[in-house]
Amino acid sequence: MRKLLTMSTQNKKSNPNTDIKQHRKNTCVFRDPIHGLITVYPWECALIDTDEFHRLRRIHQLSMTYLVYHGAEHTRFGHSIGVMHIAGRVMDHLRNFSPLNDLNNDDFFEKKALVRMAALLHDIGHGCYSHVGEGENSIYPNLVDPINGETVSGHEAYTRCIIKEQLSKIIESF
């Protein structure tokens, strides 16, 4: 398993509305060019350190656009980590409103962790040409969807299969 993220103990003052001290122990810190330092929790580090997630480093967010526009170099890997961070910030903001403001800190943190995990994995099934390889001329072979048993194609189906067949043990262990 890759260990590409820097392990550190966070010494920041805990905000009772967002993070609980016990969850900040042994977090990873990811330096993002847009968002700066992003705290990544151990269960997120475990998902990021898989081959399935690192595969996203080779998939451009904007497909082949980088061949025309040299600045369009960002990947699904960086995009997914950024989306996870933004999803966490949205949850922190929504904490001020009902029904989330009625939750105790542990219950809120659990919901926030689930939202961040969903955001982190939302693109895990994308193929090499992103959305270009979908539709009528799909590069995705048909497969049996592990959720409903139907024969399907496309990155959403692959996302469900990767999560169910490859990442579920990691997710369930946390």
C-alpha positions in Angstrom: 0.0 0.0 0.0 1.3 3.5 -0.8 2.0 5.9 1.9 2.2 9.1 -0.1 0.5 11.4 2.4 2.3 13.0 5.3 1.2 11.7 8.7 1.0 14.3 11.4 -0.7 15.0 14.7 -2.9 18.0 14.5 -2.4 20.5 17.4 -5.1 22.9 16.3 -7.7 24.0 18.7 -10.8 21.8 18.2 -14.1 23.4 17.1 -17.0 21.5 18.8 -19.2 22.2 15.8 -16.9 20.5 13.3 -14.2 18.1 14.5 -13.8 16.2 17.7 -10.3 16.0 19.1 -10.2 12.2 19.1 -10.8 12.2 15.3 -8.0 14.6 14.6 -5.3 12.2 15.9 -3.1 10.6 13.2 -4.7 12.6 10.4 -3.0 13.1 7.1 -2.4 16.5 5.6 -2.8 16.9 1.8 -1.4 20.1 0.2 -3.9 21.2 -2.5 -3.0 24.0 -5.0 -6.5 25.5 -4.7 -7.6 24.9 -1.1 -4.2 24.8 0.7 -3.8 22.3 3.5 -6.6 19.7 3.6 -7.0 17.5 6.6 -7.6 13.9 5.6 -8.8 11.4 8.3 -7.4 7.9 8.6 -10.3 6.2 6.9 -9.9 8.6 4.0 -6.2 8.0 3.9 -6.8 4.3 3.7 -9.1 4.8 0.6 -6.7 7.2 -1.1 -3.8 4.8 -0.6 -5.5 2.1 -2.8 -4.6 1.3 -6.4 -8.2 2.0 -7.4 -7.9 5.6 -6.1 -4.4 6.2 -7.4 -5.6 5.2 -10.9 -7.3 8.6 -10.9 -3.9 10.3 -11.2 -3.8 9.2 -14.8 -7.3 10.4 -15.7 -7.7 14.0 -16.7 -10.7 15.8 -15.3 -11.4 17.4 -18.7 -10.6 14.4 -20.9 -8.4 15.4 -23.8 -8.8 19.1 -23.4 -5.2 19.4 -22.1 -4.0 18.6 -25.6 -5.5 22.0 -26.8 -5.3 24.0 -23.6 -2.0 23.4 -21.7 -3.5 24.7 -18.4 -6.2 21.9 -18.3 -3.9 19.5 -16.6 -5.8 18.6 -13.4 -6.8 15.0 -12.8 -9.7 13.2 -11.2 -7.4 12.4 -8.3 -7.0 16.1 -7.2 -10.6 16.8 -8.1 -11.9 14.1 -5.8 -9.8 15.3 -2.9 -11.0 18.9 -3.5 -14.6 17.8 -3.7 -14.2 15.8 -0.4 -12.8 19.0 1.3 -15.6 21.2 -0.1 -18.3 18.7 1.0 -16.9 18.8 4.5 -17.0 22.6 4.5 -20.6 22.5 3.3 -21.5 20.1 6.2 -19.8 22.5 8.6 -22.0 25.3 7.3 -25.1 23.2 7.4 -24.4 22.3 11.1 -25.9 25.7 11.9 -29.4 24.6 10.6 -32.0 22.1 11.5 -31.9 19.1 11.6 -28.0 19.0 11.8 -27.8 21.5 14.7 -29.9 19.1 16.8 -27.2 16.3 16.6 -24.6 15.8 19.2 -21.0 16.2 18.0 -20.3 12.4 17.5 -23.5 11.9 15.4 -22.7 15.0 13.4 -19.1 13.9 12.8 -20.3 10.5 11.6 -22.7 12.1 9.0 -19.9 14.5 7.9 -17.5 11.6 7.5 -20.1 9.7 5.3 -20.6 12.8 3.1 -16.8 13.3 2.8 -16.3 9.7 1.9 -19.1 9.8 -0.8 -17.5 12.9 -2.2 -14.0 11.4 -2.2 -15.3 8.3 -4.1 -17.8 9.9 -6.5 -15.4 9.6 -9.5 -13.7 6.4 -8.7 -15.2 4.6 -11.7 -14.2 7.0 -14.4 -12.3 5.6 -17.4 -9.4 6.9 -19.4 -11.4 9.4 -21.5 -13.7 10.6 -18.8 -17.2 11.3 -20.2 -16.0 11.1 -23.8 -16.0 7.3 -23.6 -19.6 7.0 -22.5 -22.9 7.0 -24.3 -23.7 5.3 -27.6 -20.1 4.5 -28.4 -19.2 3.5 -24.9 -15.7 2.2 -24.2 -17.1 0.6 -21.0 -18.0 -3.1 -21.3 -21.3 -4.1 -19.9 -21.3 -5.5 -16.3 -23.7 -6.7 -13.8 -24.5 -3.9 -11.3 -23.8 -5.2 -7.8 -26.7 -3.1 -6.4 -29.6 -4.2 -8.6 -28.3 -7.0 -10.7 -29.0 -5.2 -14.0 -26.6 -5.3 -16.9 -25.3 -1.7 -17.2 -22.4 0.4 -18.5 -20.8 3.7 -17.7 -18.7 5.3 -14.9 -21.5 5.3 -12.4 -21.9 1.5 -12.7 -18.1 1.1 -12.4 -18.1 3.3 -9.4 -20.6 1.1 -7.6 -18.7 -2.0 -8.6 -15.3 -0.7 -7.4 -16.8 0.4 -4.1 -18.7 -2.8 -3.5 -16.1 -5.3 -4.7 -12.8 -3.5 -4.0 -13.2 -0.9 -1.3 -16.1 -2.1 0.9 -13.8 -3.9 3.4 -11.8 -0.6 4.0 -15.0 1.4 4.4 -16.6 -1.2 6.7 -13.5 -1.3 8.9 -14.0 2.2 10.0 
